[in-house]
Amino acid sequence: MDSRLLTFLEALESSTSFSEAAQKLYLSQPYVSRVIKKYEKQYNVTLINRNSHPVQLTPAGHLLITYLRKDLQLQNELTNKMRKYEQSSFPTLRMGITPPLGKNFNLTILPILLEKFPNLRTSTLELSTADAEKAFKDEQLDLFVGNVIQLPGIKSQSLHKDTQVLVLGRNSKLYQPCQKEIPFSLNKLHELIQENFIIVDGERHYQEIINNYFNKIGLHFYPQIHVRDSLTALKLASKGLGNMTTSIEMVKNDRFSNINYIVLPVNEINVNFAVSTDTSNIQLAEEINEVSKILKKTFTSKILTY
């Protein structure tokens, strides 16, 4: 498969002209045009409708890009599956952790894990739940600590039932400069309906739980800002750009100023930290099980501290 052709077609698919596509690719427009013409001659078809504005893929172009994507996906799947049979005495355990717990995770887990498995290689990435789901699907992840992952072949074990808070930025009408926590009141929450809300797109499952709770009590906030992770959302809230929800652990200390928070009812919002593992990874089953055991003993005391 020519990955260059796929890259060029995808750039054209999302552009209005050859010039715009060339800019995205950091190439000259004549060069991009020559490459496309080369393949049009090879397949004896027209791939791009140059007379339309914006330029569009022809039916033949759509068919080709579909097969090129399938080909790339199959190649990636084959590469990932073949890695399981590599002749290596130093396997790599690929772990994901929800931001910003990566530092605590590594300092807690790795010394114990590597003492028991000295030849083990490890890779730790801070990932949103959405990115972790994609990594599991692409067989790029063996273990994830964060929100529950709901995928076939992935086993999730609860580590901690989390308390959620509604964070109020300094521009909120309920904000009180000399107070950190504001007592929960449905009437107070309803005063916030017209205020801006920060949505965490990278934590889709978590956001659904929060949205369901707000809908249940008749609250519909205006989602003005969309970000990838809760830490970024909290930083924006502390600058007065909107309200958001997060774990109470993130607002307990004085790291973030200019915010208030309201503790939301624990019995009505079911948010769990969990360790999710790939059950098909037989080669590293013992190591994955060891990480799970360490997490159960240390998560709330050593890792869940921001």
N, C-alpha and C positions, 0 to 999 in steps of 0.2 A: 504494500500500500504506500502511496506517495502522501506522506503527512503534509507536505508543502501545499499540495493541491487542496486538501481539506481546509487548511488554514486560510488559503486565499478565498475559497468559496464561502467560508463562514464570515470572513471580513466583508465580502461583497453582499452577503445576505443581510447584514446589519448596517449597510451603508447606503447612501443615496447616489453615489457615483464611484467611478474607478479612482478618482483623485482622493476621495475621502477614505476609501479602503486602503489605498497606498499609504496614506498618512498614518493610519492605524498600524500598518505593518512596518512602518519606517523604511519604506521602499519607494522607488520612483513609479509614477503612474505608467510610463511606457513598459517598464519591466513586468509589472503585474498583468498588463494587457497581453504582453507576449506569452507569458506562461499560460494564461487562460486560452489563448488562440492555439497554442501547441496542443493542449488536450482536446480542444474542439476538433482539431484536425485528426488527432489520434482516434477519437471515438466517432468522428464524422457526424457530429451533432452541434447544435448551438446551445451553450450552457448558460449564457447571460443575455437577457433582452436589453440591448443597449439603447433602444429607441424609447424605452419607458423612463419616466422620471418619478420616483427614484428608479435606478436600475433594479432589475429583478431577475431571479433565477428562473429559467425556463423549466417546463416539466422534466426535461432531461437533466437539468441541473439539480433539481430537487431530488430526483431519483439517485443521482450519483452521490450527492452529499449524504443521503440516508445510508447508502451502502458503505461509504467511506467511514462514517461514524460507527456503524456496526462492526466493520473490520477492525477499527481502532479499539473498540470495546473488547472484542474477542482476543486481540493480541494482548491487551492489558490483563484480561482474566487468565490467559494461558501463562503469562509471565509470573503472575502472583501464585498460581497453583504450582508451577514448577519450582518456586522458591521453597516449597515445603519438602522437596526431595533433594535440595542441595546437599552435597557432601561437605558439611561444615561441622566442626566440633564446637563452634561458637555461635549458637542461634541467637537471634535478636527478638526480644520481647518488646512489642510496640504498644505503648500505653498512652492514653489520653486522659486529661484532667480538666475539669471546668475551670475557667479563669476566675479569680487570680490565685488559685490554690496550688499551682504547680511547684513553687519553691518549697512549701511545707511538705507537699507530697514526696518530692525527691529526697529531702533531708530526712524524712521519717522512714520511707520505704526502702530506698536503695541500700543503706548500710546493712540492714537486716537481710535483704534479699541476696545481695552479692556475697555476704558472708556464707550463706548456705549454698549458693550457686556461683562460685568464683569465675567460671568460664562464660557466664551469661552476659550477652550484650543487651543493653537496654536503650530505648528511645522514648522520650517523654515529650508530648506536645500539649499545649493548652488549646483546647478545642471547645467550641460551642456544641450544644447537643445536635444541632442540624449538621455541623461538619463531622461530628462523630458518627452519626447515622450514615452519612455518605462514605466515610472511611471504612466502616464495617461492610457496607454493600460492595465496595471496591476491594475488599479483603486487604486493607491497608492498616488494620487496627486489631489488636488482640484483646484489649481491655480498656474500659472507659469508666471514669468516676465522675458522676454528675447526675442529671435527671435520668429517669428510667428510659432505656432504649427499647423500643417496641418493634423488633424485627424478628423474622424467623431465624432460628439457630442461635439467637442471642439470649443468654440467661442473665437476668437481673436480680440481685440480692440487695434488700434495703439496708442502708447504713445509718440513716438518721432522718427522723421526721422533722422538717424544718418549719420554723415560725416565720411568717411573711409580714412585712411592714409596707405601708404606703408612705413613700418619701415625698415630702413637700418642699419644693424649692423656695428660695427667698422671695419670689414674686407671687407666691400663693396668697390668697386673701386670708388663709388661716395661719400663715407663718408667724411665729412668735420668736423674736431674736434671742430672748433670754431663756428659752426653754427648748429642750431636745425632744422629749416625748410628749405627744398630745393624746389625752385619753380618747379611746374609741367612742364614736357616736355616729349613728346612721344619719342624723340630721346634719352633722358637720360634713360627712362625706358628700351629701347631696349638694352642699354649697360649692363643691369643686367641679360640678358637671361641665361648666363652660371653660375650664382651665385646660391648658395644653398638657398632653400626656406623651411620655417617651416609651416607645414600643421596642422590645428586644426581639428582633427578627430571628437571631441565631438560636433562641430558646423557644421554638415554636410550641412544643408540648407544654412548657411552663406557662407561656403566655395564654394558651387556651384555658388552662386551669384558672388563671387569674381573671380572664375575660368572662368565663362562665360564672364565677362568683359575683363579679360586678353586675352582670346581666340579671342574676338571680335577685339581687337587692335593688334593681332598678336604676343602675348607674351606667351611663354611656359617655365615656370620656372622648375628647377629640385627639386622635393620634397624630400629632404634628411632626414628631421626630421619630425616625426609625434607625436603630443602631444594631450592631451584631452581638454585643455582650452587655451584661449587667453592670460591669465596672465602668464602662464608658457612659452608660445611661446615668449612673450615680454621679459621675463627675459633671455631666451636663446639668443634672438637677441641682447640684451644689452651686452652679453658676446662675441659677434662676431661670433655666430654659424650659422647665416643665416638671411635672410630677412623674413618679415611676414606682414600681414595686420591686422589692428584693428581699433577701434573707436578713433577719435581724442581726446576724453575726456581722454583716457588712457595715452596720451603722452604730454598733455598740461603742466603738472607740472614737477618739477625737480626730481621726484622719480626715474626715469630711466636715467642713464647717458650713454654715449658712444653710442648714437643712433642719427640718423637723421630721418626725415620723409618727405614724399611727399604727399600733400593732393590730393586725387583722385576726379574726377568730380562727384559732388553730383547728377547731373541730369542723369548720366549714371549708377549709382550703387544704387539700391533701397534696402537699409537695414533699417528695422524698429524695434525699441523696441516695444513690445506689451505685453498686459496682456491677457493670455489665460486661460479660465475657463471651468470647466466641467459642461455642461448645465444639466446633469442628476442629479446633487446633489441638490435635493429639500430641504433637511433638513437644509443645510447651505446657501441657496440661498441669504438670506438677508445679511449675513456676507460677502459672496463673492462679492456681489454688492457694499457693503460699501468699501471694499478694492479697488475695481476698481475705485470708485469715488475719494478716497484719492490719488491714484496713478496719476490720471489725473491732480490733482491740484499740486502735489509735485514732480513728477518724475524728471523733468529737473532741478528744483531748489535745491532739497535736496537729491535725491537718485543717480542721474547720476553724481556723483563726486567720482573719484577714489582716 
